Amino acid sequence: MINGKIKVLVAEDSAVTRMLLVHLLESDPQIRVIGAVSDGQAAFDFVQSNQPDVVLMDIHMPHLNGFEATRRIMATKPVPIVICSATSNTQDTVFTFEALEAGAIACVEKPLNRERGDFEAMVAHMLETVKLMSEVKVVRRTAHAPSPFA
């Protein structure tokens, strides 16, 4: 934490979505975004030289997808990782198991469309999840073969 604020790294390949997520996260006075990167390799590299309290990780990114970046981070320098994706319903069992198998500790749906009636609730859920997960103590995980769910 910096001055009592939760330090968050955002990993998202879409520049517009990355800016939106940063804006939404920083709308909460308890959160400070310390980095925003466009791919999984950059997220891995950032975590190796910085100390975020939480990583908000997209799944589909170039160079290294979110699941593989999560596996590598958890095997080298563990930090709570929240998977944030719009491409899979977070209630989908296979998606959830893949995220947990990779080492993530939570999954949230990406709040993208302000026109949706539940947009504010989605944002509130994302913010609350980031804050709660920042308190989770994580341990190093052994890197292993890709999941059969992939």
C-alpha positions as protocol buffer text, in pm:
chain_id: "A"
residue {
  index: 1
  type: MET
  ca { x: 0 y: 0 z: 0 }
}
residue {
  index: 2
  type: ILE
  ca { x: 105 y: 358 z: -65 }
}
residue {
  index: 3
  type: ASN
  ca { x: -31 y: 607 z: 188 }
}
residue {
  index: 4
  type: GLY
  ca { x: -298 y: 352 z: 278 }
}
residue {
  index: 5
  type: LYS
  ca { x: -401 y: 304 z: -85 }
}
residue {
  index: 6
  type: ILE
  ca { x: -413 y: -34 z: -256 }
}
residue {
  index: 7
  type: LYS
  ca { x: -156 y: -49 z: -539 }
}
residue {
  index: 8
  type: VAL
  ca { x: -302 y: -203 z: -855 }
}
residue {
  index: 9
  type: LEU
  ca { x: -148 y: -311 z: -1185 }
}
residue {
  index: 10
  type: VAL
  ca { x: -389 y: -324 z: -1480 }
}
residue {
  index: 11
  type: ALA
  ca { x: -305 y: -566 z: -1762 }
}
residue {
  index: 12
  type: GLU
  ca { x: -533 y: -509 z: -2062 }
}
residue {
  index: 13
  type: ASP
  ca { x: -447 y: -509 z: -2433 }
}
residue {
  index: 14
  type: SER
  ca { x: -715 y: -260 z: -2548 }
}
residue {
  index: 15
  type: ALA
  ca { x: -591 y: 95 z: -2486 }
}
residue {
  index: 16
  type: VAL
  ca { x: -947 y: 231 z: -2451 }
}
residue {
  index: 17
  type: THR
  ca { x: -1050 y: -41 z: -2207 }
}
residue {
  index: 18
  type: ARG
  ca { x: -723 y: -4 z: -2016 }
}
residue {
  index: 19
  type: MET
  ca { x: -790 y: 370 z: -1972 }
}
residue {
  index: 20
  type: LEU
  ca { x: -1149 y: 298 z: -1863 }
}
residue {
  index: 21
  type: LEU
  ca { x: -1037 y: 42 z: -1604 }
}
residue {
  index: 22
  type: VAL
  ca { x: -772 y: 279 z: -1469 }
}
residue {
  index: 23
  type: HIS
  ca { x: -1034 y: 556 z: -1444 }
}
residue {
  index: 24
  type: LEU
  ca { x: -1286 y: 328 z: -1269 }
}
residue {
  index: 25
  type: LEU
  ca { x: -1027 y: 195 z: -1025 }
}
residue {
  index: 26
  type: GLU
  ca { x: -895 y: 540 z: -938 }
}
residue {
  index: 27
  type: SER
  ca { x: -1250 y: 665 z: -880 }
}
residue {
  index: 28
  type: ASP
  ca { x: -1220 y: 477 z: -550 }
}
residue {
  index: 29
  type: PRO
  ca { x: -1019 y: 678 z: -295 }
}
residue {
  index: 30
  type: GLN
  ca { x: -869 y: 356 z: -151 }
}
residue {
  index: 31
  type: ILE
  ca { x: -710 y: 249 z: -482 }
}
residue {
  index: 32
  type: ARG
  ca { x: -408 y: 377 z: -673 }
}
residue {
  index: 33
  type: VAL
  ca { x: -312 y: 235 z: -1012 }
}
residue {
  index: 34
  type: ILE
  ca { x: 68 y: 207 z: -1019 }
}
residue {
  index: 35
  type: GLY
  ca { x: 94 y: 59 z: -1367 }
}
residue {
  index: 36
  type: ALA
  ca { x: -105 y: -20 z: -1679 }
}
residue {
  index: 37
  type: VAL
  ca { x: 36 y: -261 z: -1937 }
}
residue {
  index: 38
  type: SER
  ca { x: -86 y: -401 z: -2267 }
}
residue {
  index: 39
  type: ASP
  ca { x: 18 y: -767 z: -2253 }
}
residue {
  index: 40
  type: GLY
  ca { x: 91 y: -1057 z: -2024 }
}
residue {
  index: 41
  type: GLN
  ca { x: 469 y: -1041 z: -2066 }
}
residue {
  index: 42
  type: ALA
  ca { x: 466 y: -675 z: -1964 }
}
residue {
  index: 43
  type: ALA
  ca { x: 253 y: -766 z: -1660 }
}
residue {
  index: 44
  type: PHE
  ca { x: 502 y: -1037 z: -1562 }
}
residue {
  index: 45
  type: ASP
  ca { x: 797 y: -798 z: -1608 }
}
residue {
  index: 46
  type: PHE
  ca { x: 622 y: -522 z: -1408 }
}
residue {
  index: 47
  type: VAL
  ca { x: 553 y: -752 z: -1114 }
}
residue {
  index: 48
  type: GLN
  ca { x: 916 y: -867 z: -1108 }
}
residue {
  index: 49
  type: SER
  ca { x: 1038 y: -512 z: -1045 }
}
residue {
  index: 50
  type: ASN
  ca { x: 742 y: -356 z: -862 }
}
residue {
  index: 51
  type: GLN
  ca { x: 512 y: -457 z: -578 }
}
residue {
  index: 52
  type: PRO
  ca { x: 146 y: -419 z: -666 }
}
residue {
  index: 53
  type: ASP
  ca { x: -103 y: -532 z: -401 }
}
residue {
  index: 54
  type: VAL
  ca { x: -333 y: -669 z: -674 }
}
residue {
  index: 55
  type: VAL
  ca { x: -313 y: -735 z: -1048 }
}
residue {
  index: 56
  type: LEU
  ca { x: -630 y: -689 z: -1255 }
}
residue {
  index: 57
  type: MET
  ca { x: -560 y: -922 z: -1549 }
}
residue {
  index: 58
  type: ASP
  ca { x: -732 y: -962 z: -1886 }
}
residue {
  index: 59
  type: ILE
  ca { x: -724 y: -1304 z: -2051 }
}
residue {
  index: 60
  type: HIS
  ca { x: -681 y: -1247 z: -2424 }
}
residue {
  index: 61
  type: MET
  ca { x: -360 y: -1048 z: -2476 }
}
residue {
  index: 62
  type: PRO
  ca { x: -66 y: -1070 z: -2717 }
}
residue {
  index: 63
  type: HIS
  ca { x: 276 y: -1219 z: -2632 }
}
residue {
  index: 64
  type: LEU
  ca { x: 151 y: -1395 z: -2319 }
}
residue {
  index: 65
  type: ASN
  ca { x: -216 y: -1449 z: -2236 }
}
residue {
  index: 66
  type: GLY
  ca { x: -358 y: -1371 z: -1894 }
}
residue {
  index: 67
  type: PHE
  ca { x: -368 y: -1732 z: -1777 }
}
residue {
  index: 68
  type: GLU
  ca { x: 0 y: -1794 z: -1862 }
}
residue {
  index: 69
  type: ALA
  ca { x: 107 y: -1457 z: -1718 }
}
residue {
  index: 70
  type: THR
  ca { x: -81 y: -1550 z: -1399 }
}
residue {
  index: 71
  type: ARG
  ca { x: 95 y: -1888 z: -1382 }
}
residue {
  index: 72
  type: ARG
  ca { x: 438 y: -1726 z: -1424 }
}
residue {
  index: 73
  type: ILE
  ca { x: 372 y: -1451 z: -1170 }
}
residue {
  index: 74
  type: MET
  ca { x: 246 y: -1701 z: -913 }
}
residue {
  index: 75
  type: ALA
  ca { x: 552 y: -1921 z: -969 }
}
residue {
  index: 76
  type: THR
  ca { x: 804 y: -1638 z: -924 }
}
residue {
  index: 77
  type: LYS
  ca { x: 667 y: -1343 z: -727 }
}
residue {
  index: 78
  type: PRO
  ca { x: 314 y: -1418 z: -604 }
}
residue {
  index: 79
  type: VAL
  ca { x: 57 y: -1140 z: -586 }
}
residue {
  index: 80
  type: PRO
  ca { x: -323 y: -1158 z: -570 }
}
residue {
  index: 81
  type: ILE
  ca { x: -453 y: -1170 z: -928 }
}
residue {
  index: 82
  type: VAL
  ca { x: -811 y: -1091 z: -1026 }
}
residue {
  index: 83
  type: ILE
  ca { x: -905 y: -1206 z: -1375 }
}
residue {
  index: 84
  type: CYS
  ca { x: -1117 y: -941 z: -1547 }
}
residue {
  index: 85
  type: SER
  ca { x: -1266 y: -1052 z: -1876 }
}
residue {
  index: 86
  type: ALA
  ca { x: -1557 y: -968 z: -2102 }
}
residue {
  index: 87
  type: THR
  ca { x: -1509 y: -1268 z: -2331 }
}
residue {
  index: 88
  type: SER
  ca { x: -1630 y: -1531 z: -2086 }
}
residue {
  index: 89
  type: ASN
  ca { x: -1917 y: -1527 z: -1846 }
}
residue {
  index: 90
  type: THR
  ca { x: -1760 y: -1533 z: -1501 }
}
residue {
  index: 91
  type: GLN
  ca { x: -2023 y: -1786 z: -1397 }
}
residue {
  index: 92
  type: ASP
  ca { x: -1898 y: -2028 z: -1663 }
}
residue {
  index: 93
  type: THR
  ca { x: -1748 y: -2327 z: -1481 }
}
residue {
  index: 94
  type: VAL
  ca { x: -1465 y: -2398 z: -1726 }
}
residue {
  index: 95
  type: PHE
  ca { x: -1352 y: -2034 z: -1730 }
}
residue {
  index: 96
  type: THR
  ca { x: -1357 y: -2016 z: -1351 }
}
residue {
  index: 97
  type: PHE
  ca { x: -1162 y: -2340 z: -1309 }
}
residue {
  index: 98
  type: GLU
  ca { x: -903 y: -2229 z: -1567 }
}
residue {
  index: 99
  type: ALA
  ca { x: -853 y: -1898 z: -1385 }
}
residue {
  index: 100
  type: LEU
  ca { x: -819 y: -2067 z: -1047 }
}
residue {
  index: 101
  type: GLU
  ca { x: -590 y: -2335 z: -1186 }
}
residue {
  index: 102
  type: ALA
  ca { x: -364 y: -2061 z: -1322 }
}
residue {
  index: 103
  type: GLY
  ca { x: -341 y: -1909 z: -973 }
}
residue {
  index: 104
  type: ALA
  ca { x: -596 y: -1627 z: -985 }
}
residue {
  index: 105
  type: ILE
  ca { x: -795 y: -1579 z: -668 }
}
residue {
  index: 106
  type: ALA
  ca { x: -1106 y: -1417 z: -818 }
}
residue {
  index: 107
  type: CYS
  ca { x: -1283 y: -1348 z: -1147 }
}
residue {
  index: 108
  type: VAL
  ca { x: -1493 y: -1046 z: -1235 }
}
residue {
  index: 109
  type: GLU
  ca { x: -1678 y: -940 z: -1547 }
}
residue {
  index: 110
  type: LYS
  ca { x: -1524 y: -640 z: -1721 }
}
residue {
  index: 111
  type: PRO
  ca { x: -1755 y: -336 z: -1691 }
}
residue {
  index: 112
  type: LEU
  ca { x: -1745 y: -197 z: -2044 }
}
residue {
  index: 113
  type: ASN
  ca { x: -2085 y: -61 z: -2143 }
}
residue {
  index: 114
  type: ARG
  ca { x: -2215 y: 237 z: -1949 }
}
residue {
  index: 115
  type: GLU
  ca { x: -2550 y: 183 z: -2126 }
}
residue {
  index: 116
  type: ARG
  ca { x: -2608 y: -144 z: -1940 }
}
residue {
  index: 117
  type: GLY
  ca { x: -2849 y: -115 z: -1652 }
}
residue {
  index: 118
  type: ASP
  ca { x: -2611 y: -305 z: -1425 }
}
residue {
  index: 119
  type: PHE
  ca { x: -2297 y: -106 z: -1515 }
}
residue {
  index: 120
  type: GLU
  ca { x: -2270 y: 68 z: -1176 }
}
residue {
  index: 121
  type: ALA
  ca { x: -2322 y: -262 z: -995 }
}
residue {
  index: 122
  type: MET
  ca { x: -2050 y: -425 z: -1208 }
}
residue {
  index: 123
  type: VAL
  ca { x: -1809 y: -141 z: -1125 }
}
residue {
  index: 124
  type: ALA
  ca { x: -1892 y: -165 z: -755 }
}
residue {
  index: 125
  type: HIS
  ca { x: -1836 y: -542 z: -765 }
}
residue {
  index: 126
  type: MET
  ca { x: -1499 y: -499 z: -940 }
}
residue {
  index: 127
  type: LEU
  ca { x: -1384 y: -235 z: -689 }
}
residue {
  index: 128
  type: GLU
  ca { x: -1497 y: -439 z: -389 }
}
residue {
  index: 129
  type: THR
  ca { x: -1328 y: -752 z: -527 }
}
residue {
  index: 130
  type: VAL
  ca { x: -998 y: -566 z: -581 }
}
residue {
  index: 131
  type: LYS
  ca { x: -1011 y: -427 z: -227 }
}
residue {
  index: 132
  type: LEU
  ca { x: -1095 y: -761 z: -67 }
}
residue {
  index: 133
  type: MET
  ca { x: -837 y: -955 z: -269 }
}
residue {
  index: 134
  type: SER
  ca { x: -564 y: -707 z: -171 }
}
residue {
  index: 135
  type: GLU
  ca { x: -585 y: -854 z: 179 }
}
residue {
  index: 136
  type: VAL
  ca { x: -534 y: -1215 z: 67 }
}
residue {
  index: 137
  type: LYS
  ca { x: -194 y: -1362 z: 140 }
}
residue {
  index: 138
  type: VAL
  ca { x: -78 y: -1568 z: -157 }
}
residue {
  index: 139
  type: VAL
  ca { x: 205 y: -1818 z: -183 }
}
residue {
  index: 140
  type: ARG
  ca { x: 435 y: -1924 z: -462 }
}
residue {
  index: 141
  type: ARG
  ca { x: 289 y: -2188 z: -692 }
}
residue {
  index: 142
  type: THR
  ca { x: 485 y: -2440 z: -890 }
}
residue {
  index: 143
  type: ALA
  ca { x: 463 y: -2379 z: -1264 }
}
residue {
  index: 144
  type: HIS
  ca { x: 321 y: -2680 z: -1440 }
}
residue {
  index: 145
  type: ALA
  ca { x: 177 y: -2798 z: -1766 }
}
residue {
  index: 146
  type: PRO
  ca { x: -108 y: -2604 z: -1927 }
}
residue {
  index: 147
  type: SER
  ca { x: -457 y: -2692 z: -1815 }
}
residue {
  index: 148
  type: PRO
  ca { x: -663 y: -2942 z: -2013 }
}
residue {
  index: 149
  type: PHE
  ca { x: -933 y: -2673 z: -2020 }
}
residue {
  index: 150
  type: ALA
  ca { x: -731 y: -2460 z: -2262 }
}
